Every structure is written in structure tokens, then in C-alpha cells.
Amino acid sequence: MSKRYLLGIDCGTYETKATLCDPEGRVLTIASAKYELRVPQKDYAEHDPIEDWWEALKDVVGQVLSKSKVRADEIAGICVSTIMAAITPVDAHGNPLRNAILYGIDRRSQPQADKLNSLIGEQKMREISGTMCTVESFGPKILWIRENEPEIFEKTKCFTIAAGFINHKLTGRFCVDRYSATSAQPMIDVNTMTWSKELTPYVCREDQLPEILWTTDIIGEVTKEAALETGLHAGTPVLCGTTDGGSDAISVGIVEPGDCMINYGSTLFMSYLGQLSSQQALWAGEYVLPGIRCMTAGMATAGSLTRWLRDQFAKELLRDEEAGLMDAYTALFQEIEPIPAGADGLIVLPYFMGERMPIQDAHAKGVIFGLNLYHTRGHVLKASLEGIAYGLDQILDILREKGHSIHQITAVGGGTKSQPWMQTMSDVCGVRHVVPQVTIGASYGDALLAGLGTGLIKQPSDIKAMINQRYTTEPNPKNHEIYAPLKQYFAQIYQRNKDIMHAL
């Protein structure tokens, strides 16, 4: 039987998902396996690479093969994406030497980011590495290990990210794709997309860093050992893969300049295809497709904030869900329907894990401002969604100021299950949101990238032609007008309280 199926796997913050499809984009089956975020202390966020990522990968592969009835030897290619900047030091055999230090929700490396920026200087950082170091960057996390766990640093053969760790488990090769490497400040030279001879020594040795490749490069084949562990077929091609933002974008046909996608997942992540001068406010770099530049931005909370509200303040809805009644999220979101734009004077700053863009403040704190005895938990949820929207609109303003007009956003992720949430985003930002029929997210994009890498999908425009719309939210002009001054109050609350936030 011909090898005609494509497998995509995405390891996220709280779960790993897998999607099996054919080269026409038709989904055969999906699977997921959950795990918990490990928070050993304040400002820390970790995963166990084996217990979380690898075990979950084995789980979802088994589910996919069982549910689809597709044989492992019928899979033509595999592509893996993961959360960004989950730095994982491994030994020569690929064994993790400690838990992975996750992306910007882990803020322990802020002193190292500040130190690198000071030592190298803003001009040189921007000229060579594109932007300044933040807790999102690879370098500060590696430097934290070097300074705080020197014995681990010395034993490290390679500092991988999550996708690199999994790919090594599958193929035995250490690599990172160009899209992900764009965030490897200060080691990356964005002018050549190679490791900088000048800046890398501030962090580590160059031989401790992985090979840089294109996302769709085939890096090797599933080894016999990996096949025995996972149930995959030995010899199946494996792509270099990427981080989830790029795969999310591919999953909904973001393949041409001017396309814009936002993933409403645990965090918020935006991808805009276009050229913009490097600056600290946004990330600029390579896209997962050769020849296309990409501007990206992220916010530290989105679905994680609604999850926190559900878990802390709607426990009875969770019990009802467990008893077979209405889904807890559905019931909770029904409570915001009668609440007007502006949440009756309530404003939430969604900085519950600091903030990534546009303020890049790891020490920012969440704020619920304007509470009175009239407000309900529905008001807090409504104001939280509006706060996420205000933050997004600040990011869009950066693009607008540079002459980029954003008329339509393609929305993906768990947040799209709530049409009221998407309507709130449209109303605040004044931009239409289009939700595709298939909103599986990154694992679906991975499968499509596997198609490009193996040649079963001929060109990126073929992917765009596969995408159908499920629903659209148009901005309500009246609500948009209401939100305009509230967005300014949102910004002022942060500016007037950030010194206190930093002191707490």
C-alpha cells in the first residue's frame, strides 16, 4: 500500500495533540494527551521532557494508529512542533539533564536578559541578533543554567528546544529550524541565520547549539529504537519541524504576505507575514516557508486566564460537567452574554504571568480594577476577555503605525470555540475575525508541513485552497466606540502602577 498519510504532532503547554490527514487536507483522526504545567516556585514554569513530552507523544501516536486503522508504514512523513523556547539541556545521548525551562511564562532569567543586554549593548544586539534579549529568548535561559547549575552546563552536549529534543529521540539528530532560531538571542545572527561567533560566547559554546535548518527539511528517519517505543514505522521521514506559532499559521492557510493569524490558546500568539524593521516591541524574522518574512508577537495569558477563572471561581460548573451536564466553559461564557461592552466599569489587566508584548514586563501583575458589589464573576470574565483584547490592539497599533493595515484576522485555538470571545476581540480591535472550519491548530499545520516536506503537497498555495470558513465576527461600530477610551484607561492603569507591581 502506498505511503499517503501525514502525521503532525504538537506538544503544547498542557497537552500534546496529533493529527493524521491525507495530502488533500482531509483529517482522518485526532488525538490528545494531557499533562500539567510544573511550577516548582514563583516565576518558574517547567516540563519534564520524558514524562510529559515523550510519554504524551507515545500516547497520541498509539491513539491515532488505533482510531484511524492506518498502518504505521502508510505514514509518508512526520512533523513535530512544540512550545517556543523550552530550553532543554541534554547529554550526548539526548538524555535531559534537568526539566525544560519554558518560554516567557518562566521568568527566572530576567536578570540574565538584563545582564546580556547591558554587556552587549542595544546597537550591537539589534544589528546582529535583531532585537533585545527577554525572558522569551534562548540565551538568558541558558545563561541562567550556566550561572546557577554549572555542573549541568558543563555536562550539556546540546541546548535543545522541545522540538529538537523530540526530533533527536526520533532520529538521533540535533537541529532547530530557522523560524524558531529567530528567538535565539543573543547567539543568533539574523543576517546570516547562523550562530554568531561574536555573541554566542556570552552564553555558551557554539558546539553546544544545534544545527540550523529549514522547517520542511527532512532531518532523518525514525530509528529502530524510536519505532519500538512509539509504534511508528522505522524509516519514516521526519521533518525539522518548528514551534507552534508557525504550524498554527500554516494550519489555516497563512502563506502569503499580508496574511495575519492569531492563536487564542493558553497564551496568545500573533503571526503577520510582512517586513518590518527590527524593534523591541515585536519579533521579526524568518517564517516557516522560505522567502517569507514574519512579524510575531505574544501575550503571556489568554486561555490560561479563562482556565484560572473557571478553576478558581466556577467549581460547581466543573462538578456539573463531571456529572454529564453542560461543559463548564460553555456555561461560564453564557454568563457574559447580557453584560454590556466595558463590563460596567470593570477593567482587567491580564498580566497574571507578567506580559510579553507589547510591554515586555516580566514583573507586571494582573489587576482587576473597578470592582463593586454589583459585579459578578461574569463581569470578571467579560473584563478579562476585554483586557486580552486591549493588549492585542496595542500590538496591532505597532503594525498600523508602520503602515500595515490589518483588515482581517484568521483565528485559531481553543478560544475560537467561544463566539462571544471572538466578538469581543473584533469589537475592541475593529477587525473582522474569521474562524476556519478546521481549527485543530498546530498539529494540523504540522501534518500539512509534512506534506510539503515530502512533496505530497506541491506548493503552499495548495494549503490555502483547502481552508473553509466556519464563522465570522464583524466589529460592532457602537461597541468599538465604547472601547476606545477604555483602552486608554487600560494603558494608564499599567503605567501608573508598574512601579508598585515591580516592588511586590
C-alpha positions in Angstrom: 0.0 0.0 0.0 1.3 3.5 -0.9 2.5 5.9 1.8 -0.1 8.6 1.6 -0.8 9.8 5.1 0.7 12.7 7.0 1.2 12.9 10.8 1.5 16.1 12.7 2.3 16.3 16.4 2.3 19.4 18.6 3.5 19.5 22.2 1.8 22.4 24.0 1.7 23.9 27.5 -0.9 21.5 28.8 -1.3 18.7 26.2 0.1 17.1 23.2 -2.1 16.8 20.1 -1.7 14.6 17.0 -3.5 14.9 13.6 -3.4 12.4 10.8 -4.6 13.6 7.4 -4.2 13.0 3.7 -2.5 15.3 1.2 -5.8 17.0 0.4 -6.0 18.1 4.0 -8.8 15.7 4.9 -8.5 14.8 8.6 -8.7 11.1 9.4 -8.3 11.4 13.2 -7.0 13.5 16.0 -5.8 12.6 19.5 -4.6 14.3 22.6 -2.8 13.5 25.9 -2.8 15.9 28.8 -0.1 16.8 31.4 0.3 19.5 34.0 2.5 22.6 34.0 5.2 22.2 36.7 5.6 25.3 38.8 8.1 24.5 41.5 8.2 28.0 42.7 7.3 31.6 41.9 8.3 32.7 38.4 9.2 29.1 37.3 7.4 27.0 34.7 8.8 23.6 33.6 8.0 20.4 31.8 9.7 17.0 32.3 10.8 16.2 28.7 10.4 12.4 29.2 7.4 12.2 31.4 5.5 15.0 29.7 6.5 15.3 26.0 7.8 11.8 25.1 5.2 9.8 27.0 2.5 12.0 25.6 3.9 11.5 22.1 3.8 7.8 22.5 0.2 8.1 23.8 -1.1 10.1 20.9 0.7 8.0 18.2 -1.0 4.9 19.7 -4.4 6.6 19.7 -4.0 7.8 16.1 -3.0 4.4 14.7 -5.7 2.7 16.7 -8.6 5.0 15.8 -7.7 5.5 12.1 -6.8 1.9 11.4 -3.9 3.2 9.3 -0.8 1.2 9.5 2.4 2.9 10.6 4.1 2.0 7.4 1.4 4.0 5.5 2.6 7.3 7.0 4.7 9.2 4.5 6.1 11.8 6.8 6.1 13.2 10.4 6.5 16.8 11.5 6.6 17.9 15.2 6.0 21.4 16.6 6.2 22.4 20.2 6.0 25.4 22.5 8.6 28.1 21.9 11.9 28.4 23.8 11.5 25.4 26.1 15.2 25.2 26.8 16.3 21.6 27.5 20.0 20.7 28.2 20.8 17.2 27.1 23.8 14.9 27.2 25.5 13.3 24.2 22.8 10.6 24.1 19.9 13.1 24.2 19.0 12.4 27.8 17.7 15.5 29.6 19.9 16.8 32.4 17.1 18.8 34.1 13.5 19.8 33.4 12.9 22.1 30.5 12.7 25.8 31.3 9.7 27.0 29.4 9.0 30.1 27.3 8.1 33.6 28.7 5.9 32.2 31.4 9.1 31.2 33.2 10.6 34.5 34.3 13.6 33.4 36.3 16.1 34.5 33.6 15.1 38.2 33.7 18.3 39.2 35.4 20.3 37.3 32.8 18.4 39.0 30.0 19.2 42.4 31.6 22.8 41.4 32.0 23.2 40.3 28.4 21.6 43.5 27.1 23.9 45.6 29.2 27.1 43.7 28.3 26.4 43.6 24.6 24.6 46.9 24.1 21.5 47.8 22.3 23.1 48.8 19.0 25.1 45.6 18.6 22.2 43.4 19.8 19.9 44.9 17.2 22.5 44.8 14.4 23.4 41.2 14.9 20.6 39.5 16.7 17.6 41.5 15.6 16.2 42.5 18.9 17.0 42.7 22.6 17.0 39.7 25.0 13.9 39.0 27.0 12.8 36.0 29.1 11.4 34.7 25.7 14.9 34.4 24.3 17.0 31.3 24.4 20.2 32.9 25.7 19.1 34.2 29.1 17.7 30.8 30.0 20.9 29.0 29.0 22.9 31.7 30.9 20.7 31.0 34.0 21.7 27.4 33.9 25.4 28.3 33.4 25.3 30.6 36.5 23.1 28.6 38.7 23.7 25.0 37.7 27.3 24.9 36.4 27.6 21.2 36.7 24.6 20.7 34.3 26.0 23.4 32.0 29.4 21.5 31.8 27.7 18.2 31.1 25.4 19.6 28.3 26.1 18.3 24.8 23.3 20.4 23.3 20.9 23.0 24.4 17.7 22.0 22.6 14.2 23.3 22.5 11.3 20.9 22.8 11.0 20.1 19.1 14.7 19.5 19.0 14.6 17.1 21.9 11.8 15.1 20.4 13.4 15.0 16.9 16.6 13.7 18.5 14.6 11.0 20.2 13.1 10.1 16.8 16.1 10.4 14.6 19.3 10.9 16.7 19.9 14.4 15.1 20.1 17.7 16.9 18.6 20.6 15.0 16.4 23.7 15.2 14.5 25.4 12.4 15.2 29.0 11.2 11.8 30.2 12.4 12.5 29.1 16.0 16.1 30.2 15.9 14.9 33.8 15.3 14.3 33.8 19.1 17.7 32.6 20.0 19.1 36.0 21.2 21.9 36.8 21.6 23.5 33.8 19.9 21.7 34.1 16.5 22.9 36.3 13.7 19.7 37.1 11.9 21.6 38.5 8.9 23.0 35.1 8.1 20.9 32.8 10.2 24.0 31.3 11.7 25.3 31.2 15.3 27.2 34.5 15.9 30.9 34.0 16.5 30.9 37.3 18.5 27.8 36.9 20.7 27.5 33.2 21.3 30.4 33.1 23.9 28.5 35.4 26.2 26.2 32.4 26.8 27.7 29.1 25.8 30.0 27.3 23.4 28.9 27.2 19.7 29.3 23.4 19.8 26.6 23.2 22.4 24.0 24.6 20.0 22.0 22.6 17.4 22.3 22.7 13.6 20.0 25.4 11.9 17.8 24.1 9.1 14.6 25.0 7.3 11.3 23.8 8.8 10.5 21.4 6.0 13.9 19.9 5.7 13.9 16.1 6.2 16.4 15.6 9.0 16.4 11.8 9.0 14.2 8.8 9.6 12.5 7.2 12.6 15.1 4.9 14.2 14.5 1.3 15.1 14.7 2.2 18.8 12.2 5.0 18.4 9.9 2.8 16.4 9.9 0.2 19.1 9.0 2.8 21.7 6.4 4.7 19.7 4.8 2.3 17.3 5.9 4.4 14.4 7.5 2.6 11.4 11.3 2.6 11.3 12.5 4.6 8.2 9.6 7.1 8.2 10.9 10.5 7.2 10.9 13.2 9.9 11.0 16.9 9.2 12.9 19.5 11.2 9.6 20.9 12.5 9.2 24.1 14.3 7.5 25.9 17.2 3.7 26.0 17.4 3.2 29.6 16.2 4.4 28.7 12.7 2.4 25.5 12.5 -0.7 27.2 13.8 -0.4 29.7 10.9 0.1 27.0 8.3 -2.9 25.2 9.6 -5.2 28.0 8.4 -3.5 28.9 5.2 -1.3 31.8 6.3 1.1 31.5 3.4 1.2 35.0 1.7 2.4 38.5 2.6 -0.4 40.4 4.4 -1.9 37.3 6.0 -2.5 37.6 9.8 -3.3 34.8 12.3 -3.9 34.8 16.0 -3.8 31.7 18.1 -6.1 32.0 21.2 -4.6 29.2 23.2 -3.2 29.1 26.7 -1.3 32.2 25.6 -2.0 34.5 22.7 0.3 34.4 19.6 0.1 36.5 16.5 1.8 35.9 13.2 1.8 38.6 10.5 3.5 37.9 7.2 5.4 41.1 6.2 8.6 43.0 6.6 9.1 45.4 9.5 12.2 47.0 10.8 13.6 45.2 13.8 12.5 46.8 17.1 12.0 45.6 20.7 8.2 45.8 20.5 7.8 42.8 18.1 9.8 39.8 17.0 11.0 39.9 13.4 12.5 37.0 11.4 12.1 34.1 9.1 8.8 32.3 8.5 8.4 28.5 8.2 8.3 28.9 4.4 11.5 30.0 2.6 11.5 33.5 1.2 8.8 35.0 3.5 9.5 37.3 6.5 7.3 37.2 9.5 6.4 39.5 12.4 5.2 37.8 15.5 4.1 38.8 19.0 2.8 37.0 22.0 0.8 37.7 25.2 1.5 35.7 28.3 -2.1 34.7 29.1 -5.3 34.1 27.2 -6.9 30.7 27.7 -4.7 30.2 30.8 -6.6 33.2 32.3 -10.0 31.9 31.5 -8.9 28.5 32.8 -7.8 30.1 36.1 -11.2 31.9 36.4 -13.1 28.6 35.7 -11.0 26.6 38.2 -11.0 29.1 41.0 -14.5 30.6 40.7 -16.7 28.1 38.9 -16.0 24.8 40.7 -19.7 23.9 40.7 -19.7 24.1 36.9 -16.8 21.7 36.8 -18.7 19.3 39.1 -21.8 19.7 36.8 -19.6 18.9 33.8 -18.2 15.8 35.5 -21.8 14.7 36.2 -22.5 14.8 32.5 -24.2 18.2 32.4 -23.1 21.2 30.3 -19.5 21.9 29.6 -18.1 24.2 32.3 -16.7 26.7 29.8 -19.9 26.8 27.8 -21.9 27.5 31.0 -19.5 30.1 32.2 -19.4 32.0 28.9 -23.2 32.2 28.9 -22.9 34.5 31.9 -21.2 37.2 29.8 -23.9 37.4 27.2 -26.1 40.1 29.0 -23.1 42.1 30.1 -22.5 45.3 28.0 -19.3 46.4 26.4 -17.0 47.8 29.1 -18.2 45.3 31.7 -20.0 48.0 33.7 -16.8 49.8 34.5 -14.6 46.8 35.3 -11.1 46.6 33.7 -8.7 43.6 33.9 -5.0 43.8 33.2 -4.3 40.2 32.1 -0.7 40.2 33.4 -1.2 37.2 35.6 2.1 35.7 34.4 3.9 39.0 33.6 3.5 40.2 30.0 5.3 39.5 26.8 4.1 42.0 24.1 3.9 44.9 23.8 5.2 46.0 27.3 7.7 43.2 27.7 7.5 43.3 31.5 8.1 40.0 33.3 7.3 41.7 36.6 3.9 43.1 35.6 1.0 41.9 37.7 -2.6 41.0 37.0 -5.1 43.7 38.0 -8.9 43.6 38.5 -9.7 47.3 38.6 -13.1 49.0 39.4 -14.8 46.2 41.4 -18.0 46.9 43.2 -20.8 44.9 44.8 -22.8 44.9 41.6 -20.2 42.9 39.7 -20.4 39.1 39.2 -18.0 36.5 38.0 -19.5 37.0 34.6 -18.3 40.6 34.7 -14.8 39.5 35.7 -14.7 37.1 32.7 -16.0 39.7 30.3 -13.5 42.3 31.5 -10.7 39.6 31.3 -11.6 39.0 27.6 -11.6 42.7 27.0 -8.3 43.1 28.7 -6.8 40.5 26.4 -8.3 42.4 23.5 -6.8 45.7 24.7 -3.4 44.1 24.8 -3.8 42.7 21.3 -4.9 46.1 19.9 -1.8 47.7 21.3 0.2 45.1 19.3 -1.8 45.8 16.2 -1.2 49.6 16.7 2.5 48.9 16.2 1.8 47.4 12.8 -0.6 50.2 11.9 1.9 52.9 12.8 4.3 51.3 10.3 1.7 51.4 7.5 0.4 47.9 7.7 -3.4 47.7 7.5 -4.9 44.7 9.3 -8.4 44.2 7.9 -8.9 40.5 8.7 -7.6 38.1 11.3 -7.7 34.4 10.9 -8.3 33.0 14.4 -7.4 29.6 15.7 -7.0 27.8 19.1 -9.4 26.9 21.9 -10.7 30.4 22.3 -12.4 30.2 18.9 -14.9 27.7 20.5 -16.5 30.8 22.1 -18.1 33.1 19.6 -18.7 35.8 22.3 -14.9 35.8 22.9 -14.2 36.4 19.2 -16.9 39.0 19.0 -15.2 40.9 21.9 -11.9 40.8 20.1 -13.4 42.1 16.9 -15.3 44.9 18.7 -12.2 46.1 20.6 -9.7 45.9 17.8 -12.1 46.9 15.0 -11.0 43.9 12.9 -13.0 41.1 11.4 -12.2 37.6 12.8 -12.5 34.6 10.5 -12.6 31.2 12.2 -11.8 28.3 9.8 -13.9 25.1 9.6 -10.9 23.2 10.8 -9.4 24.8 13.9 -7.3 21.9 15.2 -4.3 24.1 15.3 -0.6 23.4 15.2 -0.8 19.6 14.9 -2.9 20.0 11.7 -0.3 22.5 10.4 2.4 20.1 11.2 0.7 17.4 9.1 0.4 19.9 6.2 4.1 20.8 6.6 4.9 17.1 6.4 3.1 17.1 3.1 5.3 20.0 1.8 8.4 18.4 3.0 7.7 15.0 1.5 6.3 16.5 -1.8 2.8 15.1 -1.4 1.6 18.7 -1.2 3.2 20.6 -4.1 3.1 24.2 -3.0 1.9 26.4 -0.1 -1.0 27.9 -2.2 -2.5 24.4 -2.3 -2.8 24.7 1.5 -4.7 28.0 1.3 -7.2 26.4 -1.1 -8.0 23.7 1.5 -9.3 26.2 4.1 -13.0 26.8 4.6 -14.7 29.2 6.9 -16.8 28.2 9.9 -18.0 31.6 11.1 -17.0 35.3 11.0 -17.4 38.0 13.6 -17.6 41.6 12.3 -16.8 44.5 14.6 -19.8 46.3 16.1 -19.1 50.0 15.5 -21.0 51.1 18.6 -19.1 48.8 20.9 -15.8 49.8 19.2 -16.5 53.4 20.0 -17.2 52.5 23.7 -13.9 50.6 23.9 -11.7 53.5 22.6 -11.4 55.4 25.9 -11.4 52.2 27.9 -8.3 51.1 26.0 -6.6 54.3 27.1 -7.6 53.7 30.8 -6.2 50.2 30.4 -2.8 51.6 29.4 -2.9 54.2 32.1 -3.6 51.7 34.9 -0.4 49.8 34.0 1.7 52.9 33.6 0.6 54.4 36.9 1.0 51.1 38.9 4.0 49.4 37.3 6.4 50.6 40.0 4.2 49.0 42.7 4.0 45.9 40.6 7.7 45.6 40.4 8.1 46.2 44.2 5.7 43.4 45.1 
